[in-house]
């Protein structure tokens, strides 16, 4: 037991990679699926052990592990979690078994390779969210791009090559900017990659400006913020279901996490100088994403553009520099991962039956698929923040935090919520109500037990967090207060 608890994060990192090795020696596709599911469930168990043993009263890093790696350059294998990163680790672990379940019958070719990519991105993401060494962070930041690229171009839709290349080009641009920022802070911060040491140092205003700009652009592309968002709808529309779930549920959060972990504590003056520009850019993103979603006739593109709008609330909350805004932003990242993942899984379940994502090809599903419609309705109303569902509390806290800064931004951002209600309810009306538009839609079978198993845990989280967000709030509270002190105190 001591061996597990002393190296808990390392075990969480190792388990997916061990799973990949095991899959390499398994022949039967059924066994491959079961082993991959088992590995991801072990990861869920370890994440819950991590959370159960996390001390919510401490602001600093916990479960820290350090091993010298490349001593010449002061590079370490260093990992740990605080109240913000632990929530993203838990989110990563929760979504990966659902990715395996939703790919059970939809992926029929190169099953071993596909499930290995899911395990690879899971292990890499956990390193990204726990790394306390910038070199380690950058290495695994890059690794996360590889599985997504291959998932898009090998198992994607008809325009998968174009979408995959666009995803890679944008990601590489962001990575190059991130590398420039990391090298810059290494040279200006005492030739160390230690995140905790670098966060406690102060940098001249001119240095902060350029380093902040490099980090900001890298994270803005990853989120993505308007106008760096154009790769996202294409990647989502062509990616297989699990690829969309990982992309929207976890990978986009790397940008928001980067703002919280790097930009605010390391470059507080530059963050304050850039904040008005970023806040208005966030408001524009909220409205633009909602307006574009309203214009979509493709189910996956509608959900993809809704992500652009929802992530605008994240950056809005982060750069108001108060506890309500930042707590709301972290909650919004977690909750967006749940609701958007659920919507992509539901859309994938429809696509598996009809091989169509066009909203006009459905209608009247409440007759043939009542269980599906009940869950789809819950996730759709949660996406626009209906009180009692998880997205409401995150958006509410962001708006409260923003009201202390600029009330006009609150009013405009609420327009984004109205747009979200419009496109989600309009989509529900066309997909679930009325009469079926085609004979195929009239005869669709309802959800199987396996499909229900992929959606019911997310439905429980949507309602559970919406009605009682206390455990998540308490987990992050001390770390958020410490972050604000780093950012606002001279």
Secondary structure in CASP SS format (residue, H / E / C, confidence):
PFRMAT SS
TARGET T0000
AUTHOR 0000-0000-0000
METHOD secondary structure of the structure
MODEL  1
X C 1.00
X H 1.00
X H 1.00
X H 1.00
X H 1.00
X H 1.00
X C 1.00
X H 1.00
X H 1.00
X H 1.00
X H 1.00
X H 1.00
X H 1.00
X H 1.00
X H 1.00
X H 1.00
X H 1.00
X H 1.00
X H 1.00
X H 1.00
X H 1.00
X H 1.00
X H 1.00
X C 1.00
X C 1.00
X C 1.00
X C 1.00
X C 1.00
X H 1.00
X H 1.00
X H 1.00
X H 1.00
X H 1.00
X H 1.00
X H 1.00
X H 1.00
X H 1.00
X H 1.00
X H 1.00
X H 1.00
X H 1.00
X H 1.00
X H 1.00
X H 1.00
X H 1.00
X H 1.00
X H 1.00
X H 1.00
X H 1.00
X H 1.00
X H 1.00
X H 1.00
X C 1.00
X C 1.00
X C 1.00
X C 1.00
X C 1.00
X C 1.00
X C 1.00
X C 1.00
X C 1.00
X E 1.00
X E 1.00
X E 1.00
X E 1.00
X E 1.00
X E 1.00
X E 1.00
X E 1.00
X E 1.00
X H 1.00
X H 1.00
X H 1.00
X C 1.00
X E 1.00
X E 1.00
X E 1.00
X E 1.00
X E 1.00
X E 1.00
X E 1.00
X C 1.00
X C 1.00
X C 1.00
X H 1.00
X H 1.00
X H 1.00
X H 1.00
X H 1.00
X H 1.00
X H 1.00
X H 1.00
X H 1.00
X H 1.00
X H 1.00
X H 1.00
X H 1.00
X H 1.00
X H 1.00
X H 1.00
X H 1.00
X H 1.00
X C 1.00
X C 1.00
X C 1.00
X C 1.00
X C 1.00
X C 1.00
X C 1.00
X C 1.00
X H 1.00
X H 1.00
X H 1.00
X H 1.00
X H 1.00
X H 1.00
X H 1.00
X H 1.00
X H 1.00
X H 1.00
X H 1.00
X H 1.00
X H 1.00
X H 1.00
X H 1.00
X H 1.00
X H 1.00
X H 1.00
X H 1.00
X H 1.00
X E 1.00
X C 1.00
X E 1.00
X H 1.00
X H 1.00
X H 1.00
X H 1.00
X H 1.00
X H 1.00
X H 1.00
X H 1.00
X H 1.00
X H 1.00
X H 1.00
X H 1.00
X H 1.00
X H 1.00
X H 1.00
X H 1.00
X H 1.00
X H 1.00
X H 1.00
X H 1.00
X H 1.00
X H 1.00
X C 1.00
X C 1.00
X C 1.00
X C 1.00
X H 1.00
X H 1.00
X H 1.00
X H 1.00
X H 1.00
X H 1.00
X H 1.00
X H 1.00
X H 1.00
X H 1.00
X H 1.00
X H 1.00
X H 1.00
X H 1.00
X H 1.00
X H 1.00
X H 1.00
X H 1.00
X H 1.00
X H 1.00
X H 1.00
X H 1.00
X H 1.00
X H 1.00
X H 1.00
X H 1.00
X H 1.00
X H 1.00
X H 1.00
X C 1.00
X C 1.00
X C 1.00
X C 1.00
X C 1.00
X E 1.00
X H 1.00
X H 1.00
X H 1.00
X H 1.00
X H 1.00
X C 1.00
X C 1.00
X C 1.00
X C 1.00
X C 1.00
X H 1.00
X H 1.00
X H 1.00
X H 1.00
X H 1.00
X H 1.00
X H 1.00
X H 1.00
X H 1.00
X H 1.00
X H 1.00
X H 1.00
X H 1.00
X H 1.00
X H 1.00
X H 1.00
X H 1.00
X H 1.00
X H 1.00
X C 1.00
X C 1.00
X C 1.00
X C 1.00
X C 1.00
X C 1.00
X H 1.00
X H 1.00
X H 1.00
X H 1.00
X H 1.00
X H 1.00
X H 1.00
X H 1.00
X H 1.00
X C 1.00
X C 1.00
X H 1.00
X H 1.00
X H 1.00
X H 1.00
X H 1.00
X H 1.00
X H 1.00
X H 1.00
X H 1.00
X H 1.00
X H 1.00
X C 1.00
X H 1.00
X H 1.00
X H 1.00
X H 1.00
X H 1.00
X H 1.00
X H 1.00
X H 1.00
X H 1.00
X H 1.00
X H 1.00
X H 1.00
X H 1.00
X H 1.00
X C 1.00
X H 1.00
X H 1.00
X H 1.00
X H 1.00
X H 1.00
X H 1.00
X H 1.00
X H 1.00
X H 1.00
X H 1.00
X H 1.00
X H 1.00
X H 1.00
X H 1.00
X H 1.00
X H 1.00
X H 1.00
X H 1.00
X H 1.00
X H 1.00
X H 1.00
X H 1.00
X H 1.00
X H 1.00
X H 1.00
X H 1.00
X H 1.00
X C 1.00
X C 1.00
X C 1.00
X E 1.00
X H 1.00
X H 1.00
X H 1.00
X H 1.00
X H 1.00
X H 1.00
X H 1.00
X H 1.00
X H 1.00
X H 1.00
X H 1.00
X H 1.00
X H 1.00
X H 1.00
X H 1.00
X H 1.00
X H 1.00
X H 1.00
X H 1.00
X H 1.00
X C 1.00
X C 1.00
X C 1.00
X C 1.00
X H 1.00
X H 1.00
X H 1.00
X H 1.00
X H 1.00
X H 1.00
X H 1.00
X H 1.00
X H 1.00
X H 1.00
X H 1.00
X H 1.00
X H 1.00
X H 1.00
X H 1.00
X H 1.00
X H 1.00
X H 1.00
X H 1.00
X H 1.00
X H 1.00
X H 1.00
X H 1.00
X H 1.00
X H 1.00
X H 1.00
X H 1.00
X H 1.00
X H 1.00
X H 1.00
X H 1.00
X H 1.00
X C 1.00
X C 1.00
X C 1.00
X E 1.00
X H 1.00
X H 1.00
X H 1.00
X C 1.00
X C 1.00
X C 1.00
X H 1.00
X H 1.00
X H 1.00
X H 1.00
X C 1.00
X H 1.00
X H 1.00
X H 1.00
X H 1.00
X H 1.00
X H 1.00
X H 1.00
X H 1.00
X H 1.00
X H 1.00
X H 1.00
X H 1.00
X H 1.00
X H 1.00
X C 1.00
X C 1.00
X C 1.00
X C 1.00
X C 1.00
X C 1.00
X H 1.00
X H 1.00
X H 1.00
X H 1.00
X H 1.00
X H 1.00
X H 1.00
X H 1.00
X H 1.00
X H 1.00
X H 1.00
X H 1.00
X H 1.00
X H 1.00
X C 1.00
X C 1.00
X C 1.00
X H 1.00
X H 1.00
X H 1.00
X H 1.00
X H 1.00
X H 1.00
X H 1.00
X H 1.00
X H 1.00
X H 1.00
X H 1.00
X H 1.00
X H 1.00
X H 1.00
X H 1.00
X H 1.00
X H 1.00
X H 1.00
X H 1.00
X H 1.00
X H 1.00
X H 1.00
X H 1.00
X H 1.00
X H 1.00
X H 1.00
X C 1.00
X C 1.00
X C 1.00
X C 1.00
X C 1.00
X C 1.00
X H 1.00
X H 1.00
X H 1.00
X H 1.00
X C 1.00
X C 1.00
X C 1.00
X C 1.00
X C 1.00
X C 1.00
X H 1.00
X H 1.00
X H 1.00
X H 1.00
X H 1.00
X H 1.00
X H 1.00
X H 1.00
X H 1.00
X H 1.00
X H 1.00
X H 1.00
X H 1.00
X H 1.00
X H 1.00
X H 1.00
X H 1.00
X H 1.00
X H 1.00
X C 1.00
X C 1.00
X H 1.00
X H 1.00
X H 1.00
X H 1.00
X H 1.00
X H 1.00
X H 1.00
X H 1.00
X H 1.00
X H 1.00
X H 1.00
X H 1.00
X H 1.00
X H 1.00
X H 1.00
X H 1.00
X H 1.00
X H 1.00
X H 1.00
X C 1.00
X C 1.00
END
